[in-house]
């Protein structure tokens, strides 16, 4: 009979090199996650020019960064520490307590992270398909309510194993579908719709003889297609391996008795952390406004100058046949079109903040 503080996988796998490698990789990933997301949160709240907070999707990016930071601090680091104990073939003290903390944080933060990415993708779709109504649909109040509900659902889901008599196998399968299957389907559908909406708008601009605008839109379409491929690829690479191994663990008897399978299962479980390490670079640091805010924070920190916010920091320049397109679709797509038959006051403005 096993003791409460016994480590099941340590009893099963006594390969020091295996655990040593996982510990080193785990500490590296933990440092990247904690440092990257802590810096992003600091820059967002400091924001010397006050140019980031005005964008509604920044709430989702901040929420994503906060969940990833908690994951790195209270899960990835502790998992790496446990692997370091395992590399010496020593049981980690109070392993059951740490396991409860790690699994609770993992379940809650991965749920929040996945659905924050889905919400960011949806805001991007709304900005492209319904640009005129974007500001009335994507409001800070609605996003705050969405984030609060998201955390509430994640906390309730974490309490299911403790407060109910649902078998572990059933809960794990529910977990897999809420954290992997559903987000994968939603992300794929949303990004297909984004691609179609952007292609449709480009054709419309070409048809209306806005050649210069259409050429910019085509460039943006290619950039967005690359970003879509990156986001979906990362999601599937990080979630699908664990999705497959957990199903095999419960439905394949031969796998349950294979030490090699358990080694693969443990190694692939670390793939879940890659997304949290890369998210700040995908959703924030590639956006010029975030980079400018970061440089401003550095200058302020080293006392090289004080950056103050200026009114009208975001300017839309409109001309009869021109558009202003920032280099990154994440910062914002601004297309200002004016029909020859319309007065200047009736010009239509497409302004989006995809925040990918």
ZIBEL-V684047 format. One record per residue. D_FIRST is the distance of its C-alpha to the first C-alpha in Angstrom with 1 decimal. Layout:
d_first: (D_FIRST/D_FIRST)
This chain:
d_first: (0.0/3.8/6.6/9.6/11.8/10.1/12.5/11.6/15.1/15.3/12.4/14.5/18.0/18.9/22.7/24.3/27.5/26.0/24.3/27.5/29.7/27.8/27.9/31.7/32.5/30.4/32.3/35.6/35.0/33.9/37.2/39.3/37.9/38.1/41.5/43.1/42.2/42.9/46.3/47.0/46.2/48.4/51.3/51.1/51.4/53.9/56.1/59.3/61.6/59.9/60.1/56.4/55.7/58.6/56.7/54.6/52.0/51.2/49.1/46.9/46.8/45.9/43.1/41.8/42.0/40.3/37.3/37.0/37.4/34.5/32.3/33.2/32.7/29.6/27.7/29.2/29.5/25.9/24.6/26.8/25.5/21.9/23.1/24.9/21.8/20.2/23.4/22.7/19.1/18.2/15.9/18.2/18.3/17.5/16.5/15.6/19.1/20.8/19.2/20.5/23.9/24.1/23.4/25.7/28.5/28.1/28.5/31.4/33.4/33.2/34.5/37.3/38.1/38.5/40.7/42.7/43.6/44.5/46.7/48.4/49.2/50.6/52.9/54.2/54.9/56.8/58.8/60.0/60.6/61.9/63.2/65.7/63.2/60.4/60.9/61.0/57.9/55.7/56.1/54.1/53.6/52.0/49.8/48.6/47.7/45.9/43.8/43.0/42.0/39.9/37.8/37.5/36.2/33.7/32.4/32.2/30.3/27.7/27.2/26.8/22.9/22.8/25.7/25.3/23.1/23.8/21.0/19.9/21.7/24.9/24.9/24.4/27.3/29.4/28.7/29.9/33.1/34.0/33.4/34.5/36.4/38.7/39.6/40.3/42.6/44.3/44.9/46.4/48.7/49.9/50.7/52.5/54.6/55.2/56.5/58.8/60.1/61.0/62.6/64.6/65.8/66.9/68.9/70.4/71.5/73.0/74.8/76.3/77.6/75.4/75.1/74.0/71.4/70.2/69.8/67.7/65.6/65.1/63.8/61.5/60.3/59.4/57.5/55.6/54.8/53.3/51.3/50.0/48.9/47.1/45.3/44.2/43.2/41.0/39.4/38.6/37.5/35.0/33.6/33.9/31.6/28.6/29.9/29.9/26.5/24.7/26.6/25.6/21.9/22.0/24.7/24.4/21.8/23.0/22.5/18.9/18.3/20.9/20.2/23.8/23.6/20.8/23.1/26.0/24.2/23.3/26.8/28.5/26.8/28.8/32.0/31.7/32.9/36.1/37.9/37.5/38.9/41.9/42.7/44.9/47.1/47.5/48.2/49.9/50.9/53.0/55.0/58.1/58.0/54.5/55.6/58.7/56.8/54.5/57.6/59.1/56.1/56.2/59.9/59.4/56.6/58.7/61.8/63.9/65.1/64.4/64.0/65.1/64.7/67.9/69.0/69.3/66.8/66.3/69.5/70.3/73.4/75.0/77.9/79.5/77.8/75.1/71.5/69.2/65.9/63.4/61.8/58.4/57.7/54.9/57.5/59.7/62.0/65.5/68.1/71.4/73.7/77.2/79.2/82.9/83.8/81.6/82.6/80.6/79.1/77.7/75.8/72.3/69.4/66.1/63.7/60.0/57.0/54.3/52.0/50.1)
